Amino acid sequence: MNIEKYRKWYLQENWAENRFKMIKYNITIDVIHNRVFNTAYGRVHPLVSSGKAFWINNYELCIGYELLENSEIYRPIFSYDRQQILNKINMNIVNSKKFWNKVKSKYFITLFKVKNLPVVCIENIINMIY
């Protein structure tokens, strides 16, 4: 998966429109405290360097997304490191489809034990697993 697919599948196509709003971080205070550095390659910020944010413009970073209807539901930005770990895992699995189906069935059984959670919701959650 790449960043375009992540944004398209998980942020837009999950409800046929974008239900997530971008959480922005203003770096004005960081500039005052010299946490932002200008280099020949562009500006450097600790959150961007660590992979926890990306630049929107010269004074704002995106640090994640939250659902419009419920601000407690949060999605982080796309993580290349996490994706590389998943690629390594899937490369080492002989039959990755069988493996992930087994993982999904274990989660389904666990979530099904929660009595006040509808089966339709459980199926939607399970479908989000890799």
C-alpha angles and dihedrals in degrees: 000000000000135000095269092053091046093053092043099044103034103030104032117014095047089083098012089255137051107278093168126086122209116250107223128202118203112217098198093109091046090053090052091051092046096246092130118071129196114218135171087264096050138272120333122209125176093234092053092045091052092049095244096114144016133212119266095174137331095294106027136069129193109229098174146306134272130199113257094222096046120023091196090072106085133180120195122221117272111286117212090190092055091047092051090052090051090048090053091048093050092045091056094047112092095209107019094177091056091045095052092045089055090050091048093050092052091051091046092054091048094048092043088064089066099092099199095052114094118233091236090059091047090052091051091050092048092049089059092063108106 
